[in-house]
Amino acid sequence: QVFLVESGGGLVQPGGSLTLSCAASGNIFSITTMGWYRQAPGKERQLVAIITSTGSPTYTDSAKGRFTISRDFTNNTVWLQMNSLKPEDTAIYYCHAYSRQGKGWGSIYDYWGQGTQVTVSS
């Protein structure tokens, strides 16, 4: 099992910055790719950014140039630095992790954090 706990959400003005963190525990050695997703009210959960076990990041178009995902392997933590925030970024942000607990594709599991609220408003 893998446990993910997000923190760092809050209220910020448009154009401001905010940094989210996700602390992983449990079978942390099984974790491969991690990422951040968000879900706005009345909308589907969508990808924000992902980062591989080797530190290679990928961003959704709306996050490119504004958000930075990073990974701290020593402390088993993933960060999402968000700059130039817009009201459209308002959502609950969820940490996600893939975990390989065996051989083959069927051994890959998804894990989610409880979410942290980000509100961008003046």
N, C-alpha and C positions, 0 to 999 in steps of 0.2 A: 504494500500500500504506500501511496505517496500523499502527503498532506501539503496543501498550499494555503498560505495566509497572506492576503494583501494588506497594504497599509499605505498611507500617504495621500489619500483623497481629501477633498475639501472644496471650499469655495474660492474661486479666483476670478479676477476681472479679465475681460477680453484683452488679449495681448500679453497676459502674464504667463508665468511658468509654474509648473508643478512636477514633482517627481514621485512616482509610485514605486513601491517595492513589493516583492513577492518572496517570502521565505519558504523554502521547501524543507520538508522533514520526512522521516520514514525511510523508505528504500530509495534514498537519493542517488545511489549509484546506478539505478536502473533508468534514470531519466535521460532522455535523448534531447529532442527539440522542446523548447519552451516558448511561450508566447503570451501576448496580451490580446484580449478581445473586449469588445464593449457592446452594451445593449442600451439603447435609448428607449424611453417610454413608448410603448406601442409598436416597437420595431424588433426585428430579428437580431440576434446576436451576430456580430460581424468581426472579422479579423482586423487587428490594428497592426501588429508586428509579431514576427517570430525570430528566434535565434537558435541556431543549431548547437550541438555539443562541442563544435569546434569554433564557435563564436561568429558564424556567418549570419548576418541579419537580412531580413526581408520585410519591407513595409508596404502597406496598402497605399494607394495613391494619395489619399487625403492626409496621410501621416508623413509622407516623404518631405524632407527638408525642414520639418518641425519637430518630429519625435525621434528619439534615439533609444534603442533597446540595448542593454548591456547585461553581462552575466558575471557574477562573482562566484567562482567555483569553490573558493576557500570557505565562504560562508553560506553556500548553497542559496544564493539570492539572485533574482532577476530584477532589473530596474527598467523603468520606462520614464525617460526624461522628456517632458512635454513643454515645448516653447511655443510662443505666438498662439496661445490658445484662443479658440473661437467658441461662440455659444453653441455651435453645431457639435462641439466635442463633448457636450454635456451628456453623460451616460454613467451607467455602472460599469466599471472596468473589472474584468475578470482575468486572473492569471490561469494559464493552462500549461499542462505538461504531458508529453508523451512518455510512456514508460514501457520498456521492453523487459518482460519478465520471463521470457523463454525464447525458443527458437521459432522462426517463421513469423509471417505477418499476423497470424492469429494471436500471438503473444503480446501484441502492442495494445496498451490500454490508455484511456484518456482520464486525466484528473483535472479538477477545477477548484479554484479557490472560492471563497464566499462572496467576493466582490467588494469593491470600494467605490463610493460615490464621488464623482467629479462633476462639479457644477461651475460653469463658466457664465458669469452674469455680472452686470454692472449695477 
